[in-house]
Amino acid sequence: MMKKWFLLAAMLLPVALSAQTLSLKVPETVPEAAREVLVQRFTQMLQGAGLSVGEGGETLFLEATVTDRVQTPGSSSQTALSIDLRAFVSRGGEVLAENTWPLKGVGADEADAWLRAAKQVLPRSKAAQAFLEEVKSKL
């Protein structure tokens, strides 16, 4: 029983200590598996920067635009997607911080290509760290 309380306290302590809470909004047009990966990756990014994810506070919006879609011909056709993933925090219509990740995914179908593209967002990348520093400085 004591282990359960310790684990619960260890999980809640970073949330209680963080200074700012952001909610995360991912478009419904993103397939479910890719959406889950994006939520996981951006949650890791935010928590690594000392921010928490939850309701209230500012909102981190994700916008995904498919810039190119190619379907290879043949019996084992593949779908290739080029996606611009824009993440931004806005307050009162003013964008406080933003970054765009150019992603590419190839898969057996469009949902698989989205999933492979979403996995390219790396929480510890230089682009992610620069974006998070900008977010923290503006909040």
NUSEDO-90218 format. One record per residue (C-alpha): residue in one letter; x negated, y negated, z negated. Coordinates in steps of 0.25 Angstrom, whole numbers. Layout:
N
LUMKOL, r, c1, c2, c3
LUMKOL, a, X, Y, Z $
...
END
This chain:
139
LUMKOL, r, c1, c2, c3
LUMKOL, m, 0, 0, 0 $
LUMKOL, m, -11, -9, -3 $
LUMKOL, k, -18, -7, 11 $
LUMKOL, k, -5, -11, 17 $
LUMKOL, w, -4, -24, 9 $
LUMKOL, f, -19, -27, 13 $
LUMKOL, l, -17, -25, 27 $
LUMKOL, l, -4, -34, 27 $
LUMKOL, a, -12, -45, 20 $
LUMKOL, a, -24, -43, 30 $
LUMKOL, m, -14, -45, 42 $
LUMKOL, l, -7, -57, 36 $
LUMKOL, l, -19, -64, 30 $
LUMKOL, p, -24, -70, 44 $
LUMKOL, v, -10, -74, 47 $
LUMKOL, a, -9, -81, 34 $
LUMKOL, l, -22, -88, 35 $
LUMKOL, s, -21, -93, 50 $
LUMKOL, a, -18, -108, 51 $
LUMKOL, q, -9, -107, 64 $
LUMKOL, t, 1, -98, 69 $
LUMKOL, l, 4, -97, 84 $
LUMKOL, s, 16, -89, 91 $
LUMKOL, l, 12, -82, 103 $
LUMKOL, k, 22, -83, 116 $
LUMKOL, v, 19, -73, 127 $
LUMKOL, p, 28, -74, 140 $
LUMKOL, e, 39, -63, 142 $
LUMKOL, t, 34, -62, 156 $
LUMKOL, v, 21, -55, 151 $
LUMKOL, p, 24, -39, 150 $
LUMKOL, e, 25, -34, 136 $
LUMKOL, a, 12, -26, 135 $
LUMKOL, a, 4, -38, 140 $
LUMKOL, r, 12, -48, 131 $
LUMKOL, e, 8, -39, 119 $
LUMKOL, v, -7, -39, 123 $
LUMKOL, l, -6, -55, 124 $
LUMKOL, v, 1, -56, 111 $
LUMKOL, q, -10, -47, 105 $
LUMKOL, r, -22, -54, 111 $
LUMKOL, f, -17, -68, 108 $
LUMKOL, t, -13, -64, 94 $
LUMKOL, q, -28, -59, 92 $
LUMKOL, m, -33, -72, 98 $
LUMKOL, l, -25, -81, 89 $
LUMKOL, q, -27, -73, 76 $
LUMKOL, g, -42, -72, 79 $
LUMKOL, a, -42, -88, 79 $
LUMKOL, g, -35, -88, 66 $
LUMKOL, l, -21, -91, 71 $
LUMKOL, s, -9, -83, 69 $
LUMKOL, v, 2, -78, 78 $
LUMKOL, g, 16, -79, 74 $
LUMKOL, e, 28, -87, 74 $
LUMKOL, g, 27, -102, 71 $
LUMKOL, g, 17, -112, 74 $
LUMKOL, e, 12, -115, 89 $
LUMKOL, t, 14, -105, 100 $
LUMKOL, l, 4, -99, 109 $
LUMKOL, f, 10, -97, 123 $
LUMKOL, l, 5, -87, 133 $
LUMKOL, e, 9, -90, 148 $
LUMKOL, a, 6, -79, 158 $
LUMKOL, t, 5, -82, 173 $
LUMKOL, v, 3, -72, 183 $
LUMKOL, t, -6, -79, 194 $
LUMKOL, d, -8, -67, 203 $
LUMKOL, r, -2, -53, 205 $
LUMKOL, v, -7, -42, 214 $
LUMKOL, q, -1, -28, 216 $
LUMKOL, t, -10, -18, 223 $
LUMKOL, p, -4, -9, 233 $
LUMKOL, g, -4, 6, 232 $
LUMKOL, s, 1, 17, 224 $
LUMKOL, s, -6, 13, 211 $
LUMKOL, s, -4, -2, 213 $
LUMKOL, q, -9, -12, 202 $
LUMKOL, t, -5, -25, 198 $
LUMKOL, a, -15, -36, 196 $
LUMKOL, l, -11, -49, 189 $
LUMKOL, s, -18, -62, 187 $
LUMKOL, i, -12, -69, 175 $
LUMKOL, d, -15, -83, 168 $
LUMKOL, l, -12, -82, 153 $
LUMKOL, r, -10, -95, 147 $
LUMKOL, a, -10, -97, 132 $
LUMKOL, f, -6, -110, 126 $
LUMKOL, v, -2, -117, 113 $
LUMKOL, s, 7, -129, 115 $
LUMKOL, r, 14, -138, 105 $
LUMKOL, g, 25, -147, 109 $
LUMKOL, g, 22, -145, 124 $
LUMKOL, e, 8, -148, 123 $
LUMKOL, v, -2, -137, 125 $
LUMKOL, l, -12, -136, 114 $
LUMKOL, a, -21, -125, 119 $
LUMKOL, e, -21, -116, 131 $
LUMKOL, n, -29, -106, 139 $
LUMKOL, t, -27, -97, 151 $
LUMKOL, w, -32, -83, 152 $
LUMKOL, p, -33, -78, 167 $
LUMKOL, l, -29, -63, 166 $
LUMKOL, k, -29, -52, 176 $
LUMKOL, g, -23, -38, 175 $
LUMKOL, v, -21, -26, 184 $
LUMKOL, g, -12, -15, 181 $
LUMKOL, a, -3, -4, 186 $
LUMKOL, d, 9, -14, 185 $
LUMKOL, e, 11, -29, 181 $
LUMKOL, a, 13, -26, 166 $
LUMKOL, d, 0, -18, 166 $
LUMKOL, a, -7, -29, 173 $
LUMKOL, w, -2, -39, 163 $
LUMKOL, l, -7, -30, 151 $
LUMKOL, r, -21, -29, 157 $
LUMKOL, a, -21, -44, 159 $
LUMKOL, a, -16, -47, 145 $
LUMKOL, k, -28, -39, 139 $
LUMKOL, q, -38, -48, 145 $
LUMKOL, v, -34, -59, 135 $
LUMKOL, l, -45, -57, 125 $
LUMKOL, p, -43, -64, 111 $
LUMKOL, r, -58, -66, 109 $
LUMKOL, s, -61, -72, 123 $
LUMKOL, k, -68, -85, 124 $
LUMKOL, a, -55, -91, 131 $
LUMKOL, a, -46, -86, 119 $
LUMKOL, q, -56, -92, 109 $
LUMKOL, a, -56, -105, 116 $
LUMKOL, f, -41, -105, 117 $
LUMKOL, l, -39, -102, 102 $
LUMKOL, e, -49, -113, 98 $
LUMKOL, e, -41, -123, 106 $
LUMKOL, v, -28, -117, 100 $
LUMKOL, k, -33, -119, 86 $
LUMKOL, s, -39, -133, 88 $
LUMKOL, k, -25, -138, 93 $
LUMKOL, l, -16, -131, 82 $
END
